[in-house]
Amino acid sequence: MPLIKPTRLRSSRPRDWLLFLVCRRRRFRVTGRSMLPLLFPGQEVLVDPTAYRRPTGAPRLGDLVIAYHPYRPGLRLIKYVAWHTEAGYFLQGLNPAESSDSREFGPVTREHLLGQVVCRFP
């Protein structure tokens, strides 16, 4: 199966701001270097927290996601979905040398996924 890596992330639009203001999007600040060269430390993104709660909202390969680390409670990660198995979703960073991801902790379940990254913010 070919690996689908995200190469672009759009900028926010007025609709994204509106959804943020009515609490339908959440901000997330990138802290590490695992998503270079797409996302830099200190950048912010908007996340759709309901994207994977819908019956038709299964994560797709290449989606940027926010997920809880499966073994470090409270630690949130930004990664992309590299592939999907029956055991869960294999998440990976774009910068493997600086990424703590499923190569280290294995696949994560859908319950670990907090939402889909939809755009940069602002």
Buried (B, 14 or more C-beta within 10 A) or exposed (E): EEEBEBEEBEEBEEEBBEBBEEEEBBEBEBEBBBBBEBBEEEBBBBBBBEBBEEEEBEBEBEBBBBBBBBEEEEEBBBBBBBBBEEEBBBBBBBBEEEBBBBEEBBBBEBEBBBBBBBBBBE
